[in-house]
């Protein structure tokens, strides 16, 4: 079992995080319990049965880094007793998996993580920690961390459950179906006492304790990736073979049988967070909280199918169908309103762009820069994704195009724009883009081909959006009053009914290439030409819808 404890910040004094770990293996027999401390000779049964399992626990010192809930607090990491029996072939199989082996070297927290999380558990902190976890996982050959769409709405205990499941299932281990009422009570007692909790007797169990952590994600990072030689783990000693190295990680990835159970809790002790978790082979029922989907769901990206999302001017995001929710700019103080949204090609992330060129990335969408520092004299109206999501372009009303990441600059229609640019759309392979204006003019750059219009359109309402077909050999333009114009291999399958009209704000093509979606200002989405509508999965606060994107 592993723990973290807390000491108050001592004025201006600063120090390094300290952590002590100890592991105890317990083998249950009919009449006795034998305790074996790794690296030592086993005691005889008469001595072992009279000795408490917790006698093997060691406590750590202080972490004088000011973090957590807006207070200057210190975090201490210590590992309590781990009670893990041998499960025969199962245990052997685990030890042979590269994804389950302890990392060859400790991975300290990054400066970006420290700076982002020092001010509190905000979006910047979450993104920084997820990026660090993704980097560490990549070195182990494990996929990226896929947080569920409702992660931000979960309690800390529920987040600890989800994170433990992600770490296990993504490495081929059975996950937890929920939080056990019995284990939750034990975890709560440990959290309230700033101590590692003890697990149920007669079972295989392990526990972790974290104090002073700003978020559950930070605790997971420290337990899983910052626990080896060179970390604040004092029990690790001078060698990776020392008994205390990687004990927190070993607890999370421990072998608790085919149906493991888990409990978790959070408490505030003297103004500082105290988090605990217990993993056990005890039956998981009754559950205090059950995951809405089987843990195996976390093993990979969701099945996309019908998937699209909308953004509102306040940054709130609504997801539909298989589109996952990974956060939004709604909780950020925006200098200018959001004007559009684009999805990461893998379907597990997206970007929001603001009128001043500010860019906000979520999920696996990465931040490559923004135009906000340029103090643009013209409003940004849209974004296009380049080169498999490794960059993007921003377009302004006067036809300016700004490239970031791997996005290459191919040109701008600035000298030819009459009534203002309203959209920029990338080609299928992200090596070019189209720019559309209010009067229906389309300009092509890079590998984007021009399909029309060949002559000026006679519009009763301005163009407000553009979308390319699945194959990239055509595109649609949509007007504010809902009229759709098709070019190349695109087909105009209908327009917004006049009776249902509430100002059109955008158009998007589904990933399967069938038809298109039209988004209305009031949040409604209409589907045409075989595109399928889906139920909302997350609602935004009342605000004006400004954009739609399909996965």
Secondary structure, DSSP 4 states (H G I P E B T S, - for coil): --EEEEEE--TT-----EEE---EEEEE-SS-EEEEETTSPPPPHHHHHTS-GGGG-----------STTS-EEEEEE----B----THHHHHHHH-TTTSPPSS--PPPHHHHHHHTT-SSHHHHHHHHHHHHHHHHHHTPPPP---TTGGGS-HHHHHHHHHHHHHHTTT-----EEEHHHHHHHHHHHHTTSPPP--TTS-EEEEEEES-SSHHHHHHHHHHS-STTSSBGGGTTSTTSTTTTHHHHHHT----SS-EEEEEEEEETTEEEEEEEEESS--PSEEEE-SS-GGGGGSPPP-SSEEEEEETTS-EEEEETPPP---GGGS--SS-EEEEEE-TTSSEEEEEETTS-EEEEETPPP---SGGG--SS-EEEEEEEGGGTEEEEEETTS-EEEEETPPP----TTT-SS-EEEEEE-TTSSEEEEEETTS-EEEEETPPP---SS----SS-EEEEEE-TTSSEEEEEETTS-EEEEET--------GGG---EEEEE--TT---EEEEETTS-EEEETT-----EEEPPPS--EEEEEE-
